[in-house]
């Protein structure tokens, strides 16, 4: 009976782990991300450049494209990035996955620049036998603009943050910029927490609205330091907006340095450390004074013996 229970528990654990790993490998690509198209053509030079970048960053797990010699990871092996099943995706989908990462797939957001990512996609697309007849998805195109502005609107009642991205055309008209990914972040003690979600792209009016997490703590008044920026700065440069917003949960923060602990200040150091330190210092100085006292007595002892 005990063996049956153990076997059942083991099978249940294996099933649970398998489901969790498979779910971690699933992808949810935003619709606007799918519409991105590779700005580089499939020239011999670009394909060669992409192959070099692929061999350095991708080959160790995915193997040689079309050769199906991927690293045999368990329970889910990496895909053959040169297969037709993989290349059925749009350029935007592949770019999103390379950029974001998921599960065992690492993110290359900071490891590779945009050009390198597109070069890899150009190389992989050279294996696509159906690229000439594949369905083209309309790419979101914005006019050439200057004086790009990012405006924020914070709604305390609905606890949401809205952003509006616009620019000025050559004719002097201010127009909305659509299909641009924005990053919404909240400053925390040791960095920034991204609250953007998966579909943080501006719409046709250049607008995007995201809900603020209802359980995110702020200071005593609920203030949080909000940072919104254009994720890809290749086209419009670095555009960021900082704002103090009263959207967090009012919290009376506890300063760990105020506690009597190892990492505390000198006044809040543990008692045993203070006692040990003072005792050690007194002991050392006592020995020093004892040695000096004995040295002073040596001449007197010498005279007494004479």
HELIX and SHEET records of a PDB file:
HELIX    1   1 UNK A    2  UNK A   25  1                                  24    
HELIX    2   2 UNK A   31  UNK A   34  1                                   4    
HELIX    3   3 UNK A   44  UNK A   57  1                                  14    
HELIX    4   4 UNK A   59  UNK A   62  1                                   4    
HELIX    5   5 UNK A   84  UNK A   87  1                                   4    
HELIX    6   6 UNK A   91  UNK A  100  1                                  10    
HELIX    7   7 UNK A  114  UNK A  125  1                                  12    
HELIX    8   8 UNK A  256  UNK A  258  5                                   3    
HELIX    9   9 UNK A  266  UNK A  268  5                                   3    
HELIX   10  10 UNK A  271  UNK A  305  1                                  35    
SHEET    1   A 3 UNK A 146  UNK A 155  0                                        
SHEET    2   A 3 UNK A 160  UNK A 168 -1                                        
SHEET    3   A 3 UNK A 174  UNK A 176 -1                                        
SHEET    1   B 3 UNK A 146  UNK A 155  0                                        
SHEET    2   B 3 UNK A 160  UNK A 168 -1                                        
SHEET    3   B 3 UNK A 207  UNK A 211 -1                                        
SHEET    1   C 4 UNK A 191  UNK A 194  0                                        
SHEET    2   C 4 UNK A 182  UNK A 188 -1                                        
SHEET    3   C 4 UNK A 223  UNK A 230 -1                                        
SHEET    4   C 4 UNK A 240  UNK A 246 -1                                        
END                                                                             
